[in-house]
């Protein structure tokens, strides 16, 4: 997602044991006594306005002995509830439906018939041409405004959409198009099926006067559900001439990410011009982008790459709790930067990472006051901050340097395979990184993700003509406490050649001295020349 404001040794075994202990304390499912395996959602949309009629049939299994299923639903009226076809008692509160369920069986079909005027979640509005449009916009927990559900990322399910709408609307939803048939009276029923479990916040529809531009079969040989990944773009008719534009590289982007992580997990990838409060929203198999990028011609492949990366990280592997949002947004931020390197080269990649670092260092709210894994924040929209995006992305960059290229991607692929179609927390990623690198990484994850801030490094240097050495003294300040990290230093001689050394800074305060042999006085001393460290860096001659 892009918010509008953001465009094995004994030691290793001990480390994994410590990680397992942390995993035992990981967030529990939102409603642990029940699990929804599938949603069958039927929606009748009007010719105009926000009043809808819906039926949600949920396949629910019970893990405990609870006799009351609690579903989230705001604003709308509930007409009837059945369990396995039998009417049951329910209690409608302002925020939930409390449904009495029998003690047996363990798995049941719970059907909710409901209707009313939608206030959020499904964005109903007229577009610039006065046409009525309907776009799902659920993040983080706004699906409850129009879908009776267990509205939390810890509960993932498959979904079938059956949408009855005016025939002038094009209906797009998650997964594969199953059927489209006229109903009479200038209305059409469209059915889509997503066969991969996804969280409710990704279950969306679009119903608008859209036209499709077919991008064709892409990333062939790199798709999980079929040989290739069908991609297409849906836009308002007047934006048709804009295409393919930056979407011409959509196939390359999917192929690049699939080669790094694993086959593309869904039946298709549609890109839609939409109405959403975000600049982009990574709905599984159908990405929604704000319509301004199409109307103004400002859509970029960087945004497409960010939202496409979410199809693996956020969609297929979902953070179990919102406090681990960086597992979604940090990954998408970093993978968009990796795409920049693949598309434009190493210099562009370093410039991208430098811009990400500058954004983190310029933040005086979230980064300096809160950790990336922020379990105390209850306003989930506030988690769309520099911690979740840029700092989380840069932490992955440093992790790649810490464990090495081969172990990093081996661990990412292992993390993805183990948790695909399910959920994960940060400890799960740590376990994979430790397994692949044979390193204990608790210190790394703690200092970069579980405390606010970043190191501030000051280096002073002097050249000794007698010994032909440049001596560099490196210190950390105490604003956020001391950090442990390697700092690469480049000493540039009069010919422009770079002589490098590494200063190993520890989590205990104290200066570190480095000496670099050099026949003449240096023309410059550069800290972190490859942009591999998240730190405020200051260097000057003594």
C-alpha positions as CSV (number, residue, x, y, z in Angstrom):
1,X,0.0,0.0,0.0
2,X,1.1,3.6,-0.7
3,X,-0.6,6.1,1.5
4,X,-1.3,9.4,-0.2
5,X,1.2,11.1,2.0
6,X,3.9,8.6,1.0
7,X,4.4,8.3,-2.5
8,X,24.0,-25.6,12.7
9,X,26.3,-25.0,15.7
10,X,25.4,-25.0,19.3
11,X,25.3,-21.2,19.2
12,X,22.8,-21.3,16.4
13,X,20.6,-23.9,18.1
14,X,20.6,-21.6,21.2
15,X,19.6,-18.6,19.0
16,X,16.7,-20.6,17.4
17,X,15.6,-21.8,20.8
18,X,15.4,-18.2,22.0
19,X,13.4,-17.3,18.8
20,X,11.0,-20.2,19.5
21,X,10.4,-18.8,23.0
22,X,9.6,-15.5,21.5
23,X,7.3,-17.1,18.9
24,X,5.3,-18.6,21.7
25,X,4.4,-15.1,22.8
26,X,3.3,-14.0,19.2
27,X,-0.1,-12.4,18.7
28,X,-3.0,-14.9,18.9
29,X,-5.8,-15.0,16.4
30,X,-8.3,-12.3,16.7
31,X,-11.1,-14.7,17.6
32,X,-9.3,-17.9,18.4
33,X,-12.4,-20.1,19.0
34,X,-13.5,-19.7,15.4
35,X,-11.9,-19.8,11.9
36,X,-13.5,-18.8,8.7
37,X,-12.3,-20.9,5.8
38,X,-14.5,-19.4,3.0
39,X,-16.7,-16.5,2.2
40,X,-19.5,-16.7,-0.4
41,X,-20.5,-13.1,-0.8
42,X,-23.5,-12.1,-2.9
43,X,-24.0,-8.3,-3.4
44,X,-26.8,-6.5,-5.1
45,X,-25.7,-3.0,-6.2
46,X,-28.2,-0.2,-7.1
47,X,-28.3,1.9,-10.2
48,X,-27.2,4.9,-8.0
49,X,-26.6,5.6,-4.3
50,X,-25.1,3.6,-1.5
51,X,-27.9,1.3,-0.4
52,X,-27.0,-2.3,-1.0
53,X,-28.4,-5.7,-0.2
54,X,-26.0,-8.6,0.6
55,X,-25.8,-12.2,1.7
56,X,-22.6,-13.6,3.3
57,X,-22.3,-17.3,3.7
58,X,-19.3,-18.2,5.8
59,X,-17.8,-21.7,6.2
60,X,-16.8,-21.6,9.8
61,X,-14.9,-24.1,11.9
62,X,-14.8,-24.0,15.7
63,X,-11.6,-24.6,17.5
64,X,-12.9,-24.3,21.1
65,X,-16.1,-24.8,23.0
66,X,-17.6,-21.3,22.5
67,X,-21.3,-21.3,21.7
68,X,-21.4,-17.7,20.3
69,X,-19.9,-16.7,17.0
70,X,-19.1,-12.9,16.9
71,X,-18.9,-11.3,13.4
72,X,-17.9,-7.7,12.8
73,X,-20.5,-5.6,11.0
74,X,-21.1,-1.8,11.3
75,X,-23.9,0.5,10.0
76,X,-26.0,-2.1,8.1
77,X,-29.2,-3.9,9.2
78,X,-29.3,-7.7,9.6
79,X,-32.4,-9.3,8.2
80,X,-31.8,-12.9,9.1
81,X,-29.2,-15.4,10.2
82,X,-29.1,-19.1,9.5
83,X,-26.7,-21.9,10.5
84,X,-26.7,-24.9,8.2
85,X,-29.9,-23.6,6.7
86,X,-31.8,-23.2,10.0
87,X,-32.8,-19.8,11.4
88,X,-31.0,-19.1,14.7
89,X,-31.1,-16.4,17.4
90,X,-28.7,-13.5,17.0
91,X,-28.0,-10.3,18.9
92,X,-27.2,-7.2,16.9
93,X,-25.0,-4.7,18.6
94,X,-23.6,-1.5,17.2
95,X,-20.5,-3.2,16.0
96,X,-21.1,-6.9,15.8
97,X,-23.5,-9.8,15.2
98,X,-23.5,-12.3,18.1
99,X,-24.8,-15.6,16.7
100,X,-25.8,-18.6,18.8
101,X,-24.3,-21.8,17.2
102,X,-25.0,-25.4,18.1
103,X,-22.5,-27.5,20.0
104,X,-22.1,-29.7,16.9
105,X,-20.9,-29.9,14.2
106,X,-17.4,-28.4,14.3
107,X,-17.8,-26.9,10.8
108,X,-20.9,-25.0,9.8
109,X,-22.3,-22.7,7.2
110,X,-23.3,-19.4,8.7
111,X,-25.4,-17.2,6.4
112,X,-26.2,-13.5,7.1
113,X,-28.7,-11.6,5.1
114,X,-28.2,-7.8,5.4
115,X,-28.9,-4.5,3.8
116,X,-28.6,-0.7,4.2
117,X,-26.7,2.4,3.2
118,X,-22.9,1.8,3.2
119,X,-20.9,4.5,4.9
120,X,-17.3,3.2,4.5
121,X,-15.3,0.2,3.2
122,X,-17.2,0.2,-0.1
123,X,-16.5,3.6,-1.5
124,X,-19.6,4.8,-3.4
125,X,-19.3,8.0,-5.3
126,X,-19.8,9.7,-8.7
127,X,-16.7,10.0,-10.8
128,X,-15.6,13.2,-12.6
129,X,-18.1,12.3,-15.4
130,X,-21.0,11.9,-13.0
131,X,-21.1,8.1,-13.2
132,X,-21.7,6.0,-10.1
133,X,-18.8,3.8,-9.0
134,X,-18.2,1.3,-6.3
135,X,-14.8,0.3,-5.0
136,X,-13.8,-1.8,-2.0
137,X,-11.4,-0.1,0.3
138,X,-11.0,-2.1,3.4
139,X,-7.6,-1.5,5.0
140,X,-7.1,-1.9,7.9
141,X,-10.4,-3.1,9.4
142,X,-13.0,-1.3,7.4
143,X,-14.4,-4.4,5.6
144,X,-16.8,-4.6,8.6
145,X,-18.7,-1.6,7.2
146,X,-20.1,-3.8,4.4
147,X,-19.0,-7.5,4.9
148,X,-20.1,-9.6,7.9
149,X,-16.7,-11.1,8.8
150,X,-14.0,-11.8,11.2
151,X,-12.2,-8.6,10.2
152,X,-8.6,-9.2,11.2
153,X,-5.5,-10.2,9.3
154,X,-5.0,-13.3,11.5
155,X,-8.1,-14.9,9.9
156,X,-7.6,-15.7,6.2
157,X,-10.1,-17.4,3.9
158,X,-11.0,-18.1,0.2
159,X,-13.8,-16.0,-1.3
160,X,-16.4,-16.1,-4.0
161,X,-18.0,-12.9,-5.2
162,X,-21.4,-12.9,-6.9
163,X,-22.2,-9.3,-7.8
164,X,-25.4,-8.2,-9.4
165,X,-25.1,-4.7,-10.9
166,X,-26.3,-2.5,-13.8
167,X,-24.9,-3.9,-17.0
168,X,-23.2,-0.6,-17.7
169,X,-20.7,-1.4,-14.9
170,X,-17.7,-3.6,-15.3
171,X,-17.3,-5.8,-12.2
172,X,-13.8,-6.9,-11.2
173,X,-13.0,-8.9,-8.0
174,X,-10.4,-11.2,-6.5
175,X,-9.3,-14.3,-8.3
176,X,-10.6,-15.8,-11.6
177,X,-13.7,-14.7,-13.5
178,X,-16.1,-17.7,-13.3
179,X,-19.1,-16.3,-15.2
180,X,-21.0,-13.2,-16.4
181,X,-24.6,-13.5,-17.4
182,X,-27.5,-11.1,-18.0
183,X,-30.3,-11.1,-15.6
184,X,-32.8,-9.0,-17.5
185,X,-33.8,-5.4,-16.7
186,X,-30.3,-4.2,-17.8
187,X,-28.6,-6.0,-15.0
188,X,-25.8,-8.5,-15.0
189,X,-24.5,-11.1,-12.5
190,X,-20.7,-11.5,-12.4
191,X,-19.0,-14.2,-10.4
192,X,-15.3,-14.2,-9.4
193,X,-13.5,-16.8,-7.3
194,X,-10.3,-16.4,-5.2
195,X,-9.1,-19.9,-4.4
196,X,-6.2,-18.7,-2.2
197,X,-6.8,-17.7,1.4
198,X,-6.6,-14.0,1.9
199,X,-7.4,-11.6,4.8
200,X,-10.7,-9.9,4.7
201,X,-9.1,-6.5,4.2
202,X,-8.0,-7.7,0.7
203,X,-11.5,-8.9,-0.3
204,X,-12.8,-6.2,-2.7
205,X,-14.8,-5.6,-5.7
206,X,-14.9,-2.8,-8.3
207,X,-18.1,-1.9,-10.1
208,X,-17.6,1.0,-12.5
209,X,-17.8,2.0,-16.2
210,X,-14.3,0.6,-16.8
211,X,-12.6,-0.6,-20.0
212,X,-9.9,-3.3,-20.1
213,X,-6.5,-3.0,-21.7
214,X,-5.0,-6.5,-22.0
215,X,-1.4,-6.8,-21.0
216,X,-1.4,-10.5,-22.1
217,X,0.2,-13.5,-20.6
218,X,3.3,-12.5,-18.5
219,X,6.0,-14.1,-16.4
220,X,5.5,-17.4,-18.1
221,X,7.0,-20.3,-16.2
222,X,6.8,-18.2,-13.0
223,X,3.2,-18.6,-12.0
224,X,1.9,-21.0,-9.4
225,X,-1.8,-21.3,-10.5
226,X,-1.1,-21.7,-14.3
227,X,1.9,-21.4,-16.7
228,X,1.7,-17.6,-17.1
229,X,0.3,-14.6,-15.2
230,X,-2.6,-12.9,-17.1
231,X,-2.3,-9.1,-16.5
232,X,-4.7,-6.4,-17.5
233,X,-5.4,-2.7,-16.7
234,X,-8.9,-1.4,-16.1
235,X,-9.5,2.3,-16.6
236,X,-12.2,4.9,-17.2
237,X,-12.9,5.1,-21.0
238,X,-11.3,8.5,-21.3
239,X,-8.0,7.3,-19.9
240,X,-7.7,4.4,-22.4
241,X,-5.1,6.3,-24.5
242,X,-2.8,6.5,-21.5
243,X,-2.1,2.8,-21.7
244,X,0.1,0.8,-21.5
245,X,2.3,3.6,-20.2
246,X,4.3,2.4,-17.1
247,X,2.2,-0.8,-17.1
248,X,4.3,-1.9,-20.2
249,X,6.8,-3.2,-17.6
250,X,4.3,-5.0,-15.4
251,X,5.2,-8.3,-16.7
252,X,8.9,-7.7,-16.1
253,X,8.1,-6.7,-12.5
254,X,6.2,-9.9,-11.8
255,X,8.8,-12.0,-13.4
256,X,11.6,-10.3,-11.4
257,X,9.9,-10.7,-8.0
258,X,8.9,-14.3,-8.8
259,X,12.5,-15.2,-9.6
260,X,13.6,-13.8,-6.3
261,X,10.9,-15.2,-4.0
262,X,8.7,-17.8,-5.7
263,X,6.0,-18.3,-8.3
264,X,3.2,-15.6,-8.5
265,X,0.5,-17.0,-6.2
266,X,-2.8,-15.8,-7.7
267,X,-4.9,-16.5,-10.8
268,X,-4.3,-13.1,-12.4
269,X,-3.1,-9.6,-11.7
270,X,-5.4,-6.8,-12.6
271,X,-4.5,-3.1,-12.2
272,X,-7.4,-0.7,-11.7
273,X,-8.0,3.0,-11.7
274,X,-10.2,3.4,-8.7
275,X,-11.5,5.5,-5.8
276,X,-9.5,4.8,-2.6
277,X,-8.1,6.8,0.3
278,X,-4.7,5.5,-0.6
279,X,-2.4,6.1,-3.5
280,X,-2.3,2.4,-4.1
281,X,-3.9,-0.7,-2.5
282,X,-2.5,-4.2,-2.9
283,X,-5.8,-6.1,-3.0
284,X,-4.9,-9.8,-3.8
285,X,-4.9,-10.3,-7.6
286,X,-6.4,-6.8,-8.3
287,X,-4.4,-3.7,-7.3
288,X,-6.4,-0.5,-6.9
289,X,-4.6,2.8,-7.7
290,X,-5.9,6.3,-7.1
291,X,-7.4,7.7,-10.2
292,X,-5.3,10.9,-10.1
293,X,-2.2,9.0,-11.4
294,X,-4.2,8.0,-14.5
295,X,-5.8,11.4,-15.1
296,X,-2.6,13.3,-14.6
297,X,-0.3,10.8,-16.3
298,X,1.8,10.5,-13.2
299,X,1.7,6.8,-12.6
300,X,5.1,5.2,-12.3
301,X,6.6,1.8,-12.4
302,X,7.9,2.4,-8.8
303,X,4.3,2.5,-7.5
304,X,3.4,-0.6,-9.6
305,X,6.5,-2.4,-8.2
306,X,5.6,-1.5,-4.6
307,X,2.0,-2.8,-4.9
308,X,3.0,-5.9,-6.9
309,X,5.6,-6.9,-4.3
310,X,2.7,-7.0,-1.8
311,X,1.2,-9.9,-3.7
312,X,3.9,-12.0,-2.1
313,X,4.4,-10.0,1.1
314,X,1.2,-8.9,2.8
315,X,-1.2,-10.9,0.6
316,X,0.2,-14.4,0.3
317,X,2.1,-14.0,3.6
318,X,0.1,-11.8,5.9
319,X,1.3,-10.2,9.1
320,X,-0.7,-11.9,11.9
321,X,-1.1,-8.6,13.8
322,X,-1.0,-5.0,12.7
323,X,2.0,-4.3,14.9
324,X,4.1,-6.3,12.4
325,X,2.9,-4.2,9.4
326,X,6.6,-3.7,8.4
327,X,6.5,-7.3,7.1
328,X,4.2,-6.0,4.4
329,X,5.1,-2.3,3.8
330,X,8.9,-2.6,4.6
331,X,9.1,-5.5,2.2
332,X,7.2,-3.6,-0.6
333,X,9.4,-0.6,-0.1
334,X,12.6,-2.6,-0.4
335,X,11.5,-4.7,-3.2
336,X,10.5,-1.6,-5.2
337,X,14.1,-0.5,-4.6
338,X,15.4,-3.8,-5.8
339,X,13.3,-3.4,-8.9
340,X,14.9,0.0,-9.5
341,X,18.3,-1.7,-9.4
342,X,17.2,-4.3,-11.9
343,X,15.6,-1.7,-14.2
344,X,18.2,1.1,-13.9
345,X,21.4,-0.2,-12.4
346,X,23.4,0.0,-9.1
347,X,23.8,3.8,-9.1
348,X,20.1,4.3,-9.3
349,X,19.6,1.7,-6.5
350,X,22.1,3.5,-4.2
351,X,20.4,6.8,-4.9
352,X,17.1,5.2,-4.1
353,X,18.4,3.8,-0.8
354,X,20.0,7.2,0.0
355,X,16.6,8.8,-0.5
356,X,14.9,6.2,1.7
357,X,17.5,6.9,4.5
358,X,17.1,10.6,4.2
359,X,13.3,10.2,4.6
360,X,13.8,8.2,7.8
361,X,16.3,10.6,9.3
362,X,14.0,13.6,8.5
363,X,11.1,12.1,10.4
364,X,10.7,13.6,13.9
365,X,7.5,11.7,14.9
366,X,7.3,7.9,14.5
367,X,11.0,7.1,13.9
368,X,12.3,9.0,16.9
369,X,9.5,8.1,19.3
370,X,8.3,4.6,18.5
371,X,9.7,1.2,17.4
372,X,9.0,-0.4,14.1
373,X,7.1,-3.2,15.8
374,X,4.7,-1.0,17.6
375,X,2.3,-3.1,19.7
376,X,0.9,-0.1,21.7
377,X,-0.5,1.8,18.7
378,X,-4.3,1.3,18.5
379,X,-4.9,3.7,15.7
380,X,-3.9,1.4,12.8
381,X,-3.9,4.2,10.2
382,X,-1.1,5.8,12.3
383,X,1.0,2.8,11.5
384,X,1.2,4.0,7.9
385,X,4.4,5.8,8.9
386,X,8.1,6.0,8.1
387,X,8.8,3.1,10.5
388,X,6.6,0.7,8.6
389,X,7.7,1.8,5.1
390,X,11.1,3.4,4.9
391,X,12.8,2.2,8.1
392,X,11.4,-1.3,7.6
393,X,12.7,-1.3,4.1
394,X,16.1,-0.2,5.1
395,X,16.3,-2.8,7.9
396,X,15.9,-5.4,5.2
397,X,18.7,-3.8,3.3
398,X,21.0,-4.0,6.3
399,X,19.9,-7.6,7.0
400,X,20.9,-8.5,3.5
401,X,24.3,-7.1,4.2
402,X,24.5,-8.8,7.6
403,X,23.7,-12.3,6.5
404,X,25.0,-12.2,2.9
405,X,23.3,-12.2,-0.4
406,X,22.9,-16.0,-0.7
407,X,21.5,-16.5,2.8
408,X,19.2,-13.5,2.6
409,X,17.3,-14.8,-0.5
410,X,17.4,-18.4,0.7
411,X,15.8,-17.2,4.0
412,X,13.2,-15.1,2.1
413,X,12.2,-18.0,0.0
414,X,12.0,-20.3,3.0
415,X,9.9,-17.7,4.9
416,X,7.6,-17.3,1.9
417,X,7.1,-21.1,1.4
418,X,6.5,-21.8,5.1
419,X,3.9,-19.1,5.5
420,X,2.3,-18.7,2.1
421,X,-1.5,-18.7,2.4
422,X,-1.2,-18.1,6.1
423,X,0.2,-15.5,8.5
424,X,3.6,-14.7,10.1
425,X,5.2,-12.4,12.6
426,X,8.7,-10.9,12.8
427,X,10.1,-13.9,14.8
428,X,9.2,-16.2,11.9
429,X,11.4,-14.1,9.6
430,X,14.2,-14.1,12.2
431,X,14.1,-17.9,12.4
432,X,14.5,-18.2,8.7
433,X,17.4,-15.8,8.6
434,X,19.1,-17.6,11.4
435,X,18.6,-20.9,9.8
436,X,20.0,-19.8,6.4
437,X,22.9,-17.7,7.8
438,X,23.8,-19.8,10.8
439,X,24.0,-16.6,12.8
440,X,22.3,-15.5,16.0
441,X,20.3,-12.4,15.1
442,X,18.3,-11.5,18.2
443,X,20.5,-8.5,18.7
444,X,19.9,-7.3,15.1
445,X,16.1,-7.6,15.3
446,X,15.9,-6.0,18.7
447,X,18.1,-3.0,18.0
448,X,16.6,-2.1,14.6
449,X,12.9,-3.1,15.1
450,X,12.1,-3.0,18.8
451,X,13.5,0.4,19.8
452,X,13.0,3.9,18.4
453,X,15.6,5.8,16.5
454,X,18.9,5.2,14.8
455,X,22.6,5.7,15.5
456,X,24.3,9.0,14.9
457,X,28.0,8.6,13.9
458,X,30.6,11.3,14.0
459,X,34.1,10.6,12.5
460,X,37.1,12.8,12.5
461,X,40.3,12.2,10.6
462,X,43.9,13.3,10.2
463,X,46.7,12.4,7.9
464,X,50.2,11.7,9.3
465,X,52.8,12.4,6.6
466,X,55.5,10.7,8.6
467,X,53.7,7.3,8.8
468,X,51.8,7.8,5.6
469,X,48.5,6.9,7.4
470,X,45.1,8.4,7.7
471,X,43.7,7.9,11.2
472,X,40.0,8.0,11.6
473,X,38.2,8.1,15.0
474,X,34.5,7.1,15.0
475,X,32.1,7.8,17.8
476,X,28.3,7.3,18.4
477,X,26.2,9.8,20.3
478,X,23.9,8.7,23.0
479,X,20.6,10.1,21.8
480,X,19.1,6.6,21.1
481,X,21.7,4.6,22.8
482,X,24.6,2.7,21.2
483,X,24.2,0.3,18.3
484,X,26.2,-2.6,17.0
485,X,27.1,-2.4,13.3
486,X,30.0,-2.4,10.8
487,X,30.8,1.0,9.2
488,X,32.6,1.0,5.8
489,X,34.9,4.0,5.4
490,X,36.3,5.0,2.0
491,X,39.5,7.1,2.0
492,X,39.9,8.7,-1.4
493,X,43.4,9.6,-2.5
494,X,44.6,12.4,-4.9
495,X,44.1,10.2,-7.9
496,X,40.5,9.4,-7.0
497,X,41.2,5.8,-6.0
498,X,39.2,4.6,-2.9
499,X,40.9,2.8,-0.1
500,X,38.5,1.1,2.2
501,X,38.4,0.0,5.9
502,X,35.7,-1.3,8.2
503,X,35.1,0.1,11.7
504,X,33.3,-2.4,13.9
505,X,31.1,-0.4,16.4
506,X,29.7,-2.1,19.4
507,X,26.6,-1.6,21.5
508,X,28.8,-0.3,24.3
509,X,29.7,3.3,24.0
510,X,33.3,4.1,23.0
511,X,35.4,5.4,20.2
512,X,36.8,3.2,17.5
513,X,40.0,4.0,15.6
514,X,40.8,2.9,12.1
515,X,44.1,3.5,10.2
516,X,44.4,3.5,6.5
517,X,47.8,3.5,4.7
518,X,48.1,6.2,2.1
519,X,51.1,7.7,0.4
520,X,49.7,11.2,0.2
521,X,47.0,13.1,2.1
522,X,43.5,12.1,1.2
523,X,41.2,14.2,-0.9
524,X,38.1,13.0,1.0
525,X,36.9,10.6,3.6
526,X,33.5,9.1,3.0
527,X,31.4,7.2,5.5
528,X,29.2,4.3,4.2
529,X,30.0,4.9,0.5
530,X,27.6,2.1,-0.6
531,X,24.6,3.3,1.4
532,X,24.3,0.2,3.6
533,X,23.8,1.7,7.0
534,X,20.8,3.5,8.5
535,X,22.5,6.2,10.5
536,X,23.1,10.0,10.6
537,X,26.7,10.3,9.4
538,X,29.0,13.2,10.0
539,X,32.7,13.4,9.0
540,X,35.3,16.2,9.2
541,X,39.1,16.6,9.4
542,X,40.6,17.1,12.8
